[in-house]
């Protein structure tokens, strides 16, 4: 006699969206012969080696993700782009399912897992979740995993900004996760970016702008937090080049949600119309990775405004001023 389907089995089906792995089938008393019959009859189907859908019809996204996790085996969690998807860090579905497993395991050693990318890590920290939620890396680790795959700091910083602006993670959480990793790309810049988040972003950005854009390239010194009254309203400009019709505002992306950005642009448009001042808006990336390009833009605008000086290249190889 075959063991009847019990309550635990029904809960498992609900938790994993109808997806089961072979060991779970055995644990719930379904014999090998019964399993083969269900597969041959079409009531069940094989999604991966040893992983089955216990239903007919369309396989949902959740079911596909559960199938990938169960196929990867013990300790497997969603990570990278796929973890970002389920955590609300991105609105895009990853084309492949990204899974992280302990570094001492080889889940795909003998059989490839179609549509699944396996990452091996020695410091997996799963997010604490109820059993019906897909296992995944902690969101701060998801962000740093994505940072490690980026081709530029611009792209890497966008993940930091998105996580902070959506209030999915705190700067302190990211800083702690960063400290736990031995190797991280752009560690110095990331550390500064997280310090900026704690300090309200503006002062550190102004310091970097003055050091890495202005002084490093021989530009004139701007007036900091310059007070301007335009149309009866008082505005404070981060960096105003009085007499040259140029202003540089410094934005911390993480602390400027879309509605704030739109207000800033509207304010700049009004100021430009009434005061004839050109405004550049630079982010952290513009005063770090792209500091030389930003200096070239500012220098060109200053010269159009009547500046008689000449900028010079900084110490960085391939500085835009020197090209």
C-alpha positions in Angstrom: 0.0 0.0 0.0 1.3 3.4 -0.9 1.4 6.0 1.9 -1.4 8.5 1.4 -0.7 12.1 0.6 -0.4 14.0 3.9 -0.7 17.5 5.0 3.0 18.2 4.9 3.0 17.3 1.2 0.2 19.7 0.5 2.1 22.4 2.3 5.2 21.6 0.3 3.3 21.9 -3.0 2.0 25.3 -1.9 5.3 26.6 -0.7 7.2 25.6 -3.8 4.5 26.4 -6.4 4.0 22.8 -7.3 7.7 22.0 -7.8 9.4 19.1 -6.0 12.8 17.4 -6.0 13.3 13.6 -6.0 14.3 13.4 -2.4 11.2 15.2 -1.4 9.1 12.8 -3.4 10.7 9.8 -1.6 10.3 11.4 1.8 6.6 11.8 1.2 6.1 8.1 0.4 5.8 8.3 -3.4 7.5 5.2 -4.9 9.8 5.3 -7.9 7.2 3.4 -9.9 4.5 5.9 -9.0 6.8 8.7 -10.0 7.5 7.2 -13.4 3.8 6.6 -14.0 3.0 10.2 -13.3 5.7 11.4 -15.7 4.7 9.0 -18.5 1.1 9.9 -18.1 1.8 13.6 -18.4 0.4 14.4 -15.0 3.9 15.5 -13.9 6.9 16.6 -16.0 10.6 16.9 -15.6 11.9 20.5 -15.3 15.5 19.6 -14.5 17.2 16.3 -13.7 15.6 15.1 -10.5 13.2 18.1 -10.3 9.5 17.9 -11.3 6.4 20.0 -11.9 3.4 18.3 -10.3 1.0 20.1 -12.6 0.1 20.6 -16.2 -0.1 23.9 -18.0 2.2 26.9 -17.9 5.2 26.9 -15.6 5.1 30.2 -13.8 8.2 32.3 -13.1 8.0 31.4 -9.4 7.9 27.7 -10.3 10.9 28.0 -12.6 12.9 29.7 -9.9 12.0 27.0 -7.3 13.0 24.4 -9.8 16.4 26.0 -10.3 17.0 26.3 -6.5 16.0 22.6 -5.9 18.2 21.4 -8.7 21.2 23.3 -7.3 20.8 21.4 -4.1 21.4 22.0 -0.4 22.4 25.6 0.5 21.5 27.0 -2.8 20.0 30.5 -2.9 19.0 33.0 -5.6 21.7 35.6 -6.2 22.9 38.4 -8.5 20.3 39.5 -11.1 17.7 36.9 -10.0 17.9 37.9 -6.3 17.6 41.5 -7.4 14.5 40.6 -9.3 12.6 39.0 -6.4 13.9 41.6 -3.9 12.5 44.5 -6.0 15.9 45.9 -6.7 15.2 45.8 -10.5 12.1 45.6 -12.6 13.7 43.4 -15.2 13.7 39.6 -15.3 17.1 38.0 -15.6 17.5 36.0 -18.8 19.2 33.3 -16.8 18.5 32.2 -13.3 21.5 33.0 -11.0 22.1 30.7 -8.1 24.8 30.8 -5.5 26.0 27.6 -3.7 28.7 26.9 -1.1 32.1 27.0 -2.6 32.9 23.3 -1.6 29.9 22.0 -3.7 29.7 21.1 -7.4 26.0 20.8 -8.2 26.5 21.0 -11.9 29.7 18.9 -12.1 28.2 16.1 -14.1 25.0 17.5 -15.6 24.7 21.1 -16.9 21.7 23.0 -15.6 20.0 24.6 -18.5 19.2 28.3 -18.1 20.9 28.4 -14.8 24.2 30.2 -13.8 25.9 28.7 -10.8 28.1 30.9 -8.6 30.2 29.4 -5.9 30.8 31.5 -2.7 32.5 30.9 0.6 30.4 33.5 2.4 26.7 32.9 1.5 24.4 34.7 4.0 20.8 33.8 3.2 18.1 36.3 3.9 15.9 35.3 6.8 12.5 34.3 5.2 9.6 32.0 5.9 9.7 28.6 4.1 7.3 29.6 1.3 9.6 32.4 0.1 12.4 31.7 -2.4 15.8 31.4 -0.6 18.0 34.3 -1.7 21.1 36.2 -0.6 20.7 39.2 1.8 20.0 42.3 -0.2 23.2 44.0 0.8 25.1 40.9 -0.5 23.0 41.0 -3.7 24.0 44.6 -4.3 27.7 43.8 -3.8 27.5 40.7 -6.0 26.1 42.8 -8.8 28.8 45.4 -8.2 31.4 42.7 -8.7 30.1 42.0 -12.2 30.0 45.6 -13.4 32.3 46.8 -16.1 32.5 50.4 -14.7 32.1 52.3 -11.5 29.3 54.2 -13.1 27.3 50.9 -13.5 28.3 49.7 -10.0 27.3 52.9 -8.3 23.9 52.7 -10.0 23.1 49.5 -8.0 24.1 51.2 -4.8 22.0 54.2 -5.6 19.0 52.1 -6.6 19.1 50.1 -3.4 19.4 53.2 -1.2 16.8 55.3 -3.1 14.2 52.5 -2.9 14.9 52.1 0.8 15.6 48.4 0.4 18.9 48.7 2.4 20.7 51.0 4.7 24.2 52.4 4.1 25.4 50.7 7.3 24.2 47.3 6.0 26.2 47.8 2.8 29.2 48.9 4.7 29.1 45.9 7.0 28.8 43.6 4.0 31.7 45.3 2.3 33.9 44.8 5.4 33.1 41.0 5.3 34.6 40.6 1.8 38.2 40.2 1.1 38.1 41.2 -2.5 35.7 43.9 -3.9 36.2 46.1 -6.9 36.3 49.8 -6.4 36.5 49.3 -2.6 37.8 52.8 -2.0 35.2 54.6 -4.1 32.4 52.4 -2.6 33.6 53.2 0.9 33.5 56.9 0.1 30.1 56.6 -1.5 28.7 54.9 1.6 30.3 57.6 3.8 28.6 60.2 1.6 25.2 58.6 2.3 25.8 58.9 6.1 26.9 62.5 5.8 24.1 63.7 3.5 26.2 63.4 0.3 26.7 67.1 -0.4 29.8 68.0 1.6 32.0 65.0 0.5 30.9 65.6 -3.1 31.8 69.3 -2.9 35.2 68.3 -1.5 35.8 65.8 -4.4 34.6 68.3 -7.0 37.0 71.0 -5.7 39.9 68.6 -5.4 39.5 66.3 -8.4 37.8 68.5 -11.0 38.8 72.1 -10.2 42.2 72.1 -8.6 43.5 69.0 -10.4 42.8 70.6 -13.7 43.7 74.3 -13.0 40.2 75.6 -13.1 39.2 78.8 -11.2 37.7 78.4 -7.8 33.9 78.6 -7.7 31.8 80.3 -4.9 30.5 77.5 -2.7 26.9 77.6 -1.6 26.5 80.9 -3.3 23.3 82.8 -2.6 21.3 84.0 -5.6 18.0 85.8 -5.7 16.1 85.3 -9.0 12.5 86.3 -9.5 12.1 87.2 -5.9 13.2 83.7 -4.7 16.5 82.9 -3.0 18.5 79.9 -4.3 21.8 78.5 -3.1 24.2 77.2 -5.7 26.7 74.5 -4.9 29.4 75.9 -7.1 28.8 79.3 -8.9 31.4 80.8 -11.3 30.3 84.4 -11.0 30.9 86.4 -14.1 31.1 83.4 -16.4 27.4 82.4 -16.3 28.0 78.9 -15.1 26.8 76.9 -12.1 27.7 73.3 -11.1 25.2 71.4 -8.8 26.2 68.2 -7.1 23.6 65.5 -6.8 23.7 62.4 -4.7 21.6 60.0 -6.7 20.6 57.9 -3.6 19.0 61.0 -2.0 17.4 62.5 -5.0 14.3 60.5 -6.0 12.7 61.2 -9.4 10.3 63.8 -8.1 13.2 65.7 -6.5 15.2 65.5 -9.7 12.2 66.9 -11.7 11.9 69.8 -9.2 15.6 70.5 -9.5 15.5 70.6 -13.3 12.4 72.9 -13.2 14.3 75.2 -10.8 17.3 75.2 -13.1 15.1 76.0 -16.2 13.5 79.0 -14.4 17.0 80.2 -13.2 18.4 79.9 -16.7 15.5 81.8 -18.2 15.7 84.6 -15.6 19.4 84.7 -14.8 21.0 83.3 -18.0 23.2 80.9 -15.9 24.1 77.5 -17.5 23.8 74.7 -14.9 25.6 71.3 -14.9 24.4 68.6 -12.6 27.1 66.2 -11.6 26.8 63.0 -9.6 29.4 61.0 -7.6 30.5 59.2 -10.8 31.0 62.5 -12.6 33.5 63.7 -9.9 35.3 60.4 -9.5 35.5 58.1 -12.5 34.6 60.9 -15.0 36.3 63.8 -13.2 38.5 64.6 -16.2 35.6 64.6 -18.6 33.6 66.9 -16.2 36.6 69.2 -16.0 36.8 69.5 -19.8 33.1 70.4 -19.9 33.4 73.0 -17.2 36.5 74.5 -18.8 34.9 74.8 -22.2 31.9 76.6 -20.7 34.1 78.9 -18.6 36.1 79.9 -21.7 32.8 80.6 -23.6 31.8 82.8 -20.7 35.0 84.8 -20.9 37.6 83.0 -18.8 41.1 83.7 -20.1 42.9 80.9 -18.3 43.8 77.5 -19.7 43.1 74.2 -17.9 45.9 71.6 -17.6 45.8 67.7 -17.5 45.8 66.0 -14.1 47.9 63.1 -12.9 45.6 60.5 -14.3 46.7 58.6 -17.5 44.7 59.7 -20.5 43.2 62.8 -18.9 40.6 64.4 -21.1 42.2 67.8 -20.8 45.3 66.5 -22.4 43.7 65.0 -25.4 
